[in-house]
Amino acid sequence: MRLVAGIALVVHGVTTLRGQTAIGAVILQVPATGAGILLLAGLWTPIAGTLVTLIELRSIFSEAGDPWIYLLLGTLGAALALLGPGGWSVDAYLFGWKRIDPPDRKS
């Protein structure tokens, strides 16, 4: 999921930056593309996912055209911010893979 969201963000950001020279598009797409690169690497995944969610939420209401791509990318960003990077990521290599074990029920 992290790779799909990262690739989609980078491709969407590069195509938008190549097609438009408006400063508003550049201000939104440069951080979104950077967050996509971070998601591809699995570095700072909760921060990058939150950034993607906020940028895409703003894009839903401010950009003209089809809002479904922004909704999809925002949802993926929120899911990645909550789930974390996974086992094969730079975050897992640097900080270890986090595992939460529920406590045993004592009856």
N, C-alpha and C positions, 0 to 999 in steps of 0.2 A: 504494500500500500504506500509505503514511504517513497519507493522508487517511481511509482506511477504518478503520485502527486508532484514529486520533484521534476520529473520530465515534463509533465503538463505545464507546470509553472514556468519552467525555462523556455519551452517552445512558445507558449502564449506571450511571455514577456518579450522575447526576441522578435517575434513577428509584429507585435504592437510597436516596439521601439523602431523597427525598420520602416513601418508604414506611416507613423505619425511623428510630427515634430513639435506638437503642442507640449508646453511645459507641464501641464497637469497630468498628461499620460506618462511623461518621463518620471515625474515625482512619484507616481504610484507603481510603475512597472519596474523601476530599478530595485527598490527593496523587495518586491515580490519575486523578481528573478534571483536576487541574492538569497532569499529564504528558500527558493527552490533548489539552489545549489547546496545550501546547508542540509536540506532534507535528503538530497541525493547521497551526500556523504554520511548522513546520520549524526551530524554534529549539532549540538544545542537544539535538539528536536522539539522539546516543549516550547522553547522561545520562538523558534522558527514557525511552528504550527500556530501559535497564538498570533504572530505577526501576519501570517497568511490569512487567518480567519478575519482579523480586523481590516486588512486591505480589501479582501473580497467582499466583506459586508458593506464597506463604503462603495465599492464598485457596483454592487447590486442596485443601489439607489441613485448613483450619480452618472453611470455610463449609459449611453444609448445602445439599443440593440437587444440581443438575447441575454437575459439575466441568468440562464440556466448554467452556463459554464462557471459563472462567478459563484453561484450557489453550490455547485459540485465541488469546486476547489476550496471554498470556505468550509464546507462540511468535512472534507478530507483533512484540512488543516486543524480543525477542532478535534477530530478523532485522533490525529497523530499527537496533538498536544496532550491529550488525556492518556493515550496508550503508551507513549514513549517510543524510543527508536527501534527496539528489538535487539536480538542477539548479534546480528551481523551489522554493526555500525561502529563508528568512531567513538560514540558515547559509551557503548558497551566495552570497548577496548580500554578506554581511559578510566572509566569509573566503575566498571564491573556491571554485570547483568543483575538488575534488581529483581528479587523474587519475594512475593508476599505470601506467607503461609498463614492461613486462618488458624486461630487457636482451637484446640480440642474442646469439644463440648463435654462438660462434666455433669452427668445426670445424678 
